[in-house]
Amino acid sequence: MDDQQREVSGPLAGIRVLDLSRVLAGPYCSMILGDLGADVIKVERPGSGDDTRAWGPPWAGTESAYYLSANRNKRSLTLNLKEPEAQEIVRDLAKQCDVVVENFRAGSLERMGIGYEQLSQVNPALVWVTISGYGRRGPDADKPGYDFVVQGESGIMAITGDVDGEPMKVGVAIVDVTTALYAAIAALAALREREHSGKGQRVDANLYASALGWLINVASNHLVSGQPARRYGNAHANIVPYQTFKARDKYMSIAVGTDRQFRDLCKIIGNEALADDERFATNSARVENREELVAILQAAFEQKDAEEWLTACREAIIPSGPIQTVEEALAAPQTQALGMVQELPHPTAGTVKLTGIPFELSRTPAEIRMPPPTLGQHTDEILTELAGRTPEQIADLRARGVI
């Protein structure tokens, strides 16, 4: 391991992760652990690697932008897991790892002799993170999971999009990302518990349960009322006004969460009497009379440009903001202040830009130590350092397609 990799001070320094996952949910989970200081070993198929390596354009050199988004702070090892010698290498690595992350079809790793039960025998302290589409029980347990499909099945698409429009997915693979977050949280909890028991355990996270979990208040509204959830477009089911409005020049978002904020908004638009109107004086009344109030506000907002309204809202401490493009958001001063766009040197692409780490620790900060690896970049290094293979053995493995 090079000097940059040795000098790890993050909160997970000393933790080693064997990442057998691919595509997004698993790799994003292991990347979070890597950002926090863990040594992540990404196992990939020889020749092709993670599926997302081919998901371009756009490309940075020979690397797809999609692959780059979820694979920093990792070392890449190529193994043909169908080969017995590759399976033996996995067993050797598992003895020295703290966490395994995998998203194979149920039973696949077990048939190769490197499933949870088999590897936990060689390392009882292993925390094993399985990410699947639908979990390990129930009628859909064997179905492959895809973010887009689960967005539809979980009800998310039914509540997303225009009120009278077709069902609409979220613009990013939010179910994959949320599952990765849940999986990382659970893995950290299992590592914490291991400090007391000395034992590892299995962590199961799946796309379907994750999507249901982040329905939050929408699910609660239905469970409490028995009423079907419906689509509100850019509005809120329980708070009014809390949505986008069209100013004279462009769209903006206004999020009035309290009666005080509503009264201040009425002053800004020059209609203070609106705040005393019994139809709108409280949030519950505003929800009941949503359409009438929104029409009044929209007519007022059309009289001035968005920046005038947003400046007045900022001065009155009313939550609000412009509707920005992705390009505008990534170039915004606040984005730069938070370090949410980072440039890293890359062995084949020159320099790559990545989104930054979206949280901070004051004493043991997370950091981007390494760019996403090229395919098999660290194979020899890992096999020598952790699996005890000699240069001659490594050359033989490579010649026979094991690595």
C-alpha positions in Angstrom: 0.0 0.0 0.0 1.5 3.4 -0.9 2.2 6.2 1.6 -1.0 8.1 0.8 -3.0 5.0 1.7 -1.1 4.3 4.9 -1.7 7.8 6.2 -5.3 7.2 7.0 -6.8 9.1 10.0 -10.5 8.6 9.3 -12.8 7.1 11.9 -12.7 3.7 10.1 -8.9 3.6 9.8 -7.9 0.0 10.3 -11.1 -1.5 9.1 -10.8 -3.5 5.9 -13.8 -4.1 3.5 -14.0 -6.9 0.9 -16.3 -5.4 -1.8 -17.9 -8.2 -3.9 -20.7 -5.9 -5.2 -21.2 -4.2 -8.5 -23.4 -1.5 -10.1 -24.6 1.1 -7.6 -26.1 0.2 -4.2 -23.3 -2.0 -3.1 -20.4 0.1 -4.5 -22.0 3.3 -3.0 -22.2 1.6 0.4 -18.5 0.5 0.3 -17.5 3.9 -1.0 -19.0 5.5 2.1 -17.0 3.2 4.3 -13.9 4.0 2.2 -14.5 7.8 2.6 -14.6 7.2 6.3 -11.1 5.6 6.2 -11.7 1.9 5.6 -9.4 0.0 3.2 -11.8 -1.2 0.5 -10.8 -4.0 -1.8 -13.1 -4.1 -4.8 -13.2 -7.5 -6.5 -14.0 -7.4 -10.2 -14.3 -9.8 -13.1 -11.1 -10.0 -15.2 -11.4 -8.2 -18.6 -14.7 -6.4 -18.0 -15.0 -5.5 -14.3 -17.9 -3.8 -12.7 -20.9 -3.5 -15.2 -20.8 0.3 -14.8 -17.4 0.6 -16.4 -19.2 0.2 -19.7 -22.0 2.6 -18.9 -20.8 5.5 -21.0 -20.6 8.1 -22.5 -19.6 10.3 -21.0 -16.0 9.1 -20.4 -13.0 10.4 -18.5 -10.2 8.8 -20.5 -11.3 5.1 -20.6 -13.5 5.4 -17.4 -17.2 5.9 -17.5 -18.6 8.8 -15.5 -21.1 6.4 -13.9 -18.4 4.1 -12.6 -16.4 7.0 -11.3 -19.4 8.2 -9.3 -19.4 5.3 -6.8 -15.9 3.9 -6.6 -13.3 6.3 -5.1 -11.2 5.3 -2.1 -10.9 1.6 -3.3 -8.3 -0.8 -4.6 -9.3 -3.0 -7.5 -8.5 -6.7 -7.6 -9.5 -8.9 -10.5 -10.7 -12.4 -9.8 -12.6 -15.0 -11.8 -14.7 -16.3 -8.9 -15.7 -19.4 -10.9 -12.1 -20.6 -10.5 -11.3 -22.6 -7.3 -8.0 -20.7 -6.8 -9.9 -17.4 -7.0 -12.3 -18.7 -4.3 -9.3 -19.7 -2.2 -8.0 -16.1 -2.5 -11.3 -14.8 -1.3 -11.2 -17.0 1.7 -7.6 -15.8 2.4 -8.8 -12.2 2.2 -11.9 -12.8 4.3 -9.7 -13.9 7.2 -8.1 -10.4 7.2 -11.3 -8.3 6.5 -13.9 -6.8 8.8 -16.7 -6.3 6.4 -17.9 -8.0 3.2 -20.4 -6.2 0.9 -22.1 -8.2 -1.8 -25.1 -8.1 -4.0 -25.0 -11.5 -5.8 -28.1 -13.5 -6.6 -29.2 -15.6 -3.6 -27.2 -18.8 -3.4 -24.5 -17.8 -6.0 -21.7 -17.3 -3.5 -22.7 -20.3 -1.5 -22.4 -22.5 -4.5 -18.9 -21.3 -4.9 -18.0 -22.0 -1.3 -17.6 -18.3 -0.4 -21.0 -17.4 1.1 -21.8 -16.0 4.5 -21.9 -19.3 6.4 -18.6 -20.5 4.8 -16.6 -17.3 5.3 -17.9 -16.6 8.8 -16.4 -20.0 9.7 -12.9 -18.8 8.8 -13.6 -15.4 10.3 -16.4 -15.4 13.0 -15.9 -11.6 13.4 -16.9 -10.8 9.9 -19.8 -8.3 9.3 -21.5 -9.5 6.1 -23.6 -7.0 4.2 -26.0 -8.4 1.7 -27.8 -6.0 -0.6 -30.7 -7.5 -2.6 -33.8 -6.4 -4.5 -36.5 -7.8 -2.1 -34.8 -9.3 0.9 -34.4 -13.0 1.8 -38.0 -14.0 2.5 -41.4 -13.4 0.9 -42.8 -14.2 -2.5 -40.4 -11.8 -4.4 -37.3 -12.9 -2.6 -35.8 -14.5 -5.8 -36.6 -11.6 -8.1 -33.7 -9.4 -9.4 -34.0 -5.9 -8.1 -33.8 -2.8 -10.2 -34.2 0.8 -8.9 -36.6 1.9 -11.6 -38.9 -1.2 -11.1 -38.9 -0.8 -7.3 -39.7 2.9 -7.6 -42.9 1.8 -9.3 -43.7 -1.1 -7.0 -43.1 0.8 -3.8 -45.6 3.6 -4.6 -42.9 6.3 -5.2 -43.8 6.8 -8.9 -47.5 7.1 -8.0 -46.8 10.2 -5.9 -44.1 11.7 -8.1 -44.8 14.0 -11.1 -47.6 16.4 -12.2 -50.9 16.1 -10.5 -52.6 14.9 -13.7 -49.5 13.4 -15.3 -48.2 9.9 -15.7 -46.4 8.1 -12.9 -42.8 9.5 -12.8 -39.6 8.2 -11.4 -37.1 10.3 -9.4 -34.3 11.7 -11.6 -31.5 9.7 -10.0 -31.4 6.1 -8.8 -32.6 7.2 -5.3 -33.7 3.7 -4.2 -30.2 2.3 -4.8 -28.6 5.3 -3.0 -31.0 5.0 -0.1 -30.4 1.3 0.2 -26.6 2.0 0.3 -27.1 4.5 3.1 -29.2 2.1 5.1 -26.6 -0.7 4.5 -23.7 1.5 5.6 -25.5 2.6 8.8 -26.3 -1.0 9.6 -22.7 -2.1 8.9 -21.4 0.6 11.3 -23.9 -0.6 14.0 -22.7 -4.2 13.6 -19.1 -3.1 13.9 -19.9 -1.2 17.0 -21.7 -4.2 18.5 -18.7 -6.4 17.6 -16.6 -4.4 20.0 -18.6 -5.9 22.9 -19.3 -9.4 21.6 -16.3 -10.1 19.4 -18.7 -11.6 16.9 -19.8 -10.6 13.4 -23.3 -10.9 12.0 -25.2 -10.7 8.8 -26.7 -7.4 7.6 -29.5 -7.5 5.1 -30.6 -4.4 3.2 -32.9 -4.5 0.1 -34.2 -2.0 -2.4 -37.9 -2.7 -1.8 -37.9 -2.2 2.0 -35.7 0.9 1.6 -38.1 2.5 -0.8 -41.0 1.8 1.5 -39.0 3.1 4.4 -38.4 6.5 2.8 -42.1 7.0 2.0 -42.1 8.5 5.6 -45.0 10.9 6.1 -46.8 9.8 2.9 -47.0 6.3 4.2 -48.0 7.5 7.6 -50.8 9.7 6.1 -52.3 6.6 4.5 -51.8 4.3 7.5 -53.5 6.8 9.8 -56.3 8.0 7.5 -56.9 5.0 5.3 -57.1 7.5 2.4 -55.1 6.8 -0.8 -51.9 8.8 -1.3 -52.1 11.1 -4.3 -49.7 13.1 -6.5 -49.2 16.7 -5.6 -46.6 17.6 -8.2 -44.2 20.1 -6.6 -46.5 20.8 -3.7 -46.6 19.2 -0.2 -49.3 16.9 1.1 -49.4 18.4 4.6 -48.1 22.0 4.3 -49.3 25.0 2.2 -47.8 27.0 0.6 -44.8 24.6 0.1 -44.1 24.3 -3.6 -42.8 25.9 -6.8 -44.2 29.1 -8.1 -43.5 30.9 -11.5 -42.2 34.4 -11.0 -42.1 36.8 -13.9 -38.9 35.4 -15.3 -38.5 31.8 -13.9 -39.5 29.3 -11.3 -38.7 29.4 -7.6 -39.5 27.4 -4.5 -41.3 28.8 -1.5 -41.5 26.6 1.7 -43.8 28.2 4.3 -43.7 25.9 7.3 -45.3 28.1 10.0 -48.2 30.6 10.4 -45.6 33.3 11.2 -43.8 32.7 7.9 -47.2 32.9 6.1 -48.0 36.2 7.7 -44.6 37.5 6.6 -45.1 36.2 3.1 -48.4 38.1 2.9 -46.6 41.3 3.8 -44.0 40.7 1.1 -46.7 40.3 -1.6 -48.6 43.3 -0.3 -51.7 41.4 0.9 -51.5 41.4 4.7 -55.3 40.8 4.9 -54.7 37.3 3.5 -53.1 36.2 6.8 -56.3 37.1 8.7 -58.6 35.4 6.3 -60.1 32.4 8.1 -59.6 30.3 5.0 -55.8 30.7 5.2 -54.9 31.8 8.8 -53.7 28.4 9.9 -51.9 25.6 8.0 -54.7 23.2 8.3 -57.1 25.8 6.8 -54.5 26.5 4.0 -54.4 22.7 3.2 -58.2 22.6 3.0 -58.2 25.7 0.7 -55.0 24.9 -1.2 -56.2 25.6 -4.7 -57.7 29.0 -3.9 -54.7 30.2 -2.0 -52.2 29.0 -4.6 -54.0 30.8 -7.3 -53.8 34.1 -5.3 -50.1 33.6 -4.6 -49.3 32.7 -8.2 -51.0 35.8 -9.5 -48.9 37.9 -7.2 -45.6 36.2 -7.9 -46.0 36.8 -11.7 -45.6 40.5 -11.1 -41.9 40.5 -10.3 -38.7 38.6 -11.1 -37.7 35.6 -8.9 -34.7 37.3 -7.5 -36.8 40.2 -6.1 -39.1 37.7 -4.3 -36.2 35.5 -3.1 -34.3 38.5 -1.7 -37.4 39.6 0.3 -37.9 36.0 1.5 -34.3 35.7 2.7 -34.6 39.0 4.6 -37.8 37.7 6.3 -36.2 34.3 6.9 -38.7 32.4 4.8 -37.3 29.2 3.3 -37.0 29.8 -0.5 -34.6 29.3 -3.4 -34.2 29.4 -7.1 -34.9 26.3 -9.2 -31.4 25.6 -10.5 -30.1 23.3 -13.3 -27.6 20.6 -12.3 -24.9 22.8 -13.9 -25.9 25.8 -11.9 -26.1 23.8 -8.7 -22.6 22.3 -9.1 -21.2 25.8 -9.9 -23.0 27.6 -7.1 -20.9 29.4 -4.4 -22.4 27.3 -1.6 -21.4 24.1 -3.5 -17.8 25.4 -3.7 -17.8 26.5 -0.1 -18.8 23.0 1.1 -16.2 21.3 -1.2 -18.8 19.3 -3.0 -16.9 19.3 -6.2 -13.4 17.8 -6.0 -10.7 17.3 -8.6 -8.4 14.3 -8.3 -5.4 13.1 -10.4 -6.2 9.8 -12.2 -3.8 7.3 -13.7 -5.4 7.2 -17.1 -7.9 10.2 -17.3 -5.5 12.9 -16.1 -7.8 14.7 -13.8 -11.3 13.7 -12.8 -14.0 15.8 -11.1 -16.1 14.0 -8.4 -18.8 15.1 -6.0 -17.5 15.6 -2.6 -18.3 14.0 0.7 -21.6 15.2 2.0 -20.8 15.2 5.7 -18.0 16.3 8.0 -16.4 15.0 11.2 -14.4 17.6 13.1 -11.7 15.5 14.6 -11.4 12.5 12.3 -12.5 13.8 8.9 -13.5 11.7 6.0 -11.4 12.3 2.9 -11.0 11.3 -0.7 -7.6 9.7 -0.7 -7.7 7.8 -4.0 -9.5 8.2 -7.3 -11.6 5.3 -8.5 -9.2 2.6 -9.6 -8.6 1.3 -13.1 -9.6 -2.3 -13.6 -7.2 -4.6 -11.6 -4.9 -1.7 -10.8 -4.0 -3.1 -7.4 -4.2 -6.9 -8.1 -0.5 -7.7 -7.6 -0.3 -5.4 -4.6 -3.3 -7.0 -2.8 -2.3 -10.6 -3.6 1.2 -9.9 -2.3 0.2 -7.9 0.7 -2.8 -9.8 1.9 -3.0 -13.2 0.2 0.7 -14.2 0.5 1.1 -14.9 -3.2 4.6 -14.6 -4.8 5.3 -12.8 -8.1 5.7 -16.2 -9.8 2.3 -17.4 -8.5 0.7 -14.2 -9.5 2.1 -14.5 -13.0 0.8 -18.1 -13.2 -2.7 -17.0 -12.0 -2.8 -14.3 -14.6 -1.6 -16.6 -17.4 -4.5 -19.0 -16.6 -7.2 -16.3 -16.4 -7.7 -16.7 -12.6 -6.9 -13.0 -12.2 
